[in-house]
Amino acid sequence: MEMELKAMLDNLADAGCTKHDAEIAGELYKNGQADELIRFLKKCRCSLMDEMHESQRKVDCMDFLIRRAERNAAK
């Protein structure tokens, strides 16, 4: 069980989760609160998805600026 906990905590760190979130997940895991752990992990996933969408929006803005600059350079 200890190795599974370490692997989970390592994965959370790799995913960019905060130390606080990892501590919460670790406590839920240690206490056998599987349903709560799953709910918590899904909440963390939603936060990561929000970050990804925000990053995509920023990339889209950069693509727009690049296209505009390329059009202006071609004139």
Phi and psi in degrees as GROMACS dihedral restraints (atoms count N, CA, C in turn):
[ dihedral_restraints ]
;  ai    aj    ak    al  type     phi  dphi    fc
    3     4     5     6     1   -62.7    20    10
    4     5     6     7     1   -38.3    20    10
    6     7     8     9     1   -67.5    20    10
    7     8     9    10     1   -38.4    20    10
    9    10    11    12     1   -63.3    20    10
   10    11    12    13     1   -39.9    20    10
   12    13    14    15     1   -63.2    20    10
   13    14    15    16     1   -45.2    20    10
   15    16    17    18     1   -61.8    20    10
   16    17    18    19     1   -43.0    20    10
   18    19    20    21     1   -62.2    20    10
   19    20    21    22     1   -41.2    20    10
   21    22    23    24     1   -64.5    20    10
   22    23    24    25     1   -45.3    20    10
   24    25    26    27     1   -64.1    20    10
   25    26    27    28     1   -39.3    20    10
   27    28    29    30     1   -62.4    20    10
   28    29    30    31     1   -42.5    20    10
   30    31    32    33     1   -64.4    20    10
   31    32    33    34     1   -39.3    20    10
   33    34    35    36     1   -63.4    20    10
   34    35    36    37     1   -40.9    20    10
   36    37    38    39     1   -64.4    20    10
   37    38    39    40     1   -43.3    20    10
   39    40    41    42     1   -60.7    20    10
   40    41    42    43     1   -32.7    20    10
   42    43    44    45     1   -79.3    20    10
   43    44    45    46     1    -6.6    20    10
   45    46    47    48     1    88.1    20    10
   46    47    48    49     1    14.9    20    10
   48    49    50    51     1   -70.6    20    10
   49    50    51    52     1   151.8    20    10
   51    52    53    54     1   -71.4    20    10
   52    53    54    55     1   160.7    20    10
   54    55    56    57     1   -60.9    20    10
   55    56    57    58     1   -38.3    20    10
   57    58    59    60     1   -60.8    20    10
   58    59    60    61     1   -45.9    20    10
   60    61    62    63     1   -62.5    20    10
   61    62    63    64     1   -39.9    20    10
   63    64    65    66     1   -63.5    20    10
   64    65    66    67     1   -39.1    20    10
   66    67    68    69     1   -64.2    20    10
   67    68    69    70     1   -42.5    20    10
   69    70    71    72     1   -61.7    20    10
   70    71    72    73     1   -47.8    20    10
   72    73    74    75     1   -61.1    20    10
   73    74    75    76     1   -41.8    20    10
   75    76    77    78     1   -61.3    20    10
   76    77    78    79     1   -42.5    20    10
   78    79    80    81     1   -64.7    20    10
   79    80    81    82     1   -44.2    20    10
   81    82    83    84     1   -60.4    20    10
   82    83    84    85     1   -41.8    20    10
   84    85    86    87     1   -63.2    20    10
   85    86    87    88     1   -49.5    20    10
   87    88    89    90     1   -61.7    20    10
   88    89    90    91     1   -33.7    20    10
   90    91    92    93     1   -84.5    20    10
   91    92    93    94     1     1.4    20    10
   93    94    95    96     1    71.4    20    10
   94    95    96    97     1    22.8    20    10
   96    97    98    99     1   -90.7    20    10
   97    98    99   100     1    69.8    20    10
   99   100   101   102     1   -60.2    20    10
  100   101   102   103     1   -45.6    20    10
  102   103   104   105     1   -63.1    20    10
  103   104   105   106     1   -42.3    20    10
  105   106   107   108     1   -67.2    20    10
  106   107   108   109     1   -37.6    20    10
  108   109   110   111     1   -62.3    20    10
  109   110   111   112     1   -45.8    20    10
  111   112   113   114     1   -61.4    20    10
  112   113   114   115     1   -44.9    20    10
  114   115   116   117     1   -60.0    20    10
  115   116   117   118     1   -44.0    20    10
  117   118   119   120     1   -64.2    20    10
  118   119   120   121     1   -44.3    20    10
  120   121   122   123     1   -63.2    20    10
  121   122   123   124     1   -37.6    20    10
  123   124   125   126     1   -65.6    20    10
  124   125   126   127     1   -36.6    20    10
  126   127   128   129     1   -64.3    20    10
  127   128   129   130     1   -43.2    20    10
  129   130   131   132     1   -62.4    20    10
  130   131   132   133     1   -40.0    20    10
  132   133   134   135     1   -62.0    20    10
  133   134   135   136     1   -42.7    20    10
  135   136   137   138     1   -60.0    20    10
  136   137   138   139     1   -40.0    20    10
  138   139   140   141     1   -63.0    20    10
  139   140   141   142     1   -41.9    20    10
  141   142   143   144     1   -64.4    20    10
  142   143   144   145     1   -39.0    20    10
  144   145   146   147     1   -64.5    20    10
  145   146   147   148     1   -40.1    20    10
  147   148   149   150     1   -60.3    20    10
  148   149   150   151     1   -43.2    20    10
  150   151   152   153     1   -62.2    20    10
  151   152   153   154     1   -41.2    20    10
  153   154   155   156     1   -63.3    20    10
  154   155   156   157     1   -43.8    20    10
  156   157   158   159     1   -64.6    20    10
  157   158   159   160     1   -38.4    20    10
  159   160   161   162     1   -64.4    20    10
  160   161   162   163     1   -41.4    20    10
  162   163   164   165     1   -63.5    20    10
  163   164   165   166     1   -39.6    20    10
  165   166   167   168     1   -63.2    20    10
  166   167   168   169     1   -39.7    20    10
  168   169   170   171     1   -60.7    20    10
  169   170   171   172     1   -41.2    20    10
  171   172   173   174     1   -66.0    20    10
  172   173   174   175     1   -40.5    20    10
  174   175   176   177     1   -63.4    20    10
  175   176   177   178     1   -41.5    20    10
  177   178   179   180     1   -60.3    20    10
  178   179   180   181     1   -40.5    20    10
  180   181   182   183     1   -62.7    20    10
  181   182   183   184     1   -42.6    20    10
  183   184   185   186     1   -64.5    20    10
  184   185   186   187     1   -41.7    20    10
  186   187   188   189     1   -59.5    20    10
  187   188   189   190     1   -41.6    20    10
  189   190   191   192     1   -60.0    20    10
  190   191   192   193     1   -46.4    20    10
  192   193   194   195     1   -64.2    20    10
  193   194   195   196     1   -38.6    20    10
  195   196   197   198     1   -63.8    20    10
  196   197   198   199     1   -46.4    20    10
  198   199   200   201     1   -60.6    20    10
  199   200   201   202     1   -42.9    20    10
  201   202   203   204     1   -62.8    20    10
  202   203   204   205     1   -44.7    20    10
  204   205   206   207     1   -64.2    20    10
  205   206   207   208     1   -39.2    20    10
  207   208   209   210     1   -65.1    20    10
  208   209   210   211     1   -41.1    20    10
  210   211   212   213     1   -63.4    20    10
  211   212   213   214     1   -43.5    20    10
  213   214   215   216     1   -65.6    20    10
  214   215   216   217     1   -35.9    20    10
  216   217   218   219     1   -70.6    20    10
  217   218   219   220     1   -28.1    20    10
  219   220   221   222     1   -78.7    20    10
  220   221   222   223     1   -13.5    20    10
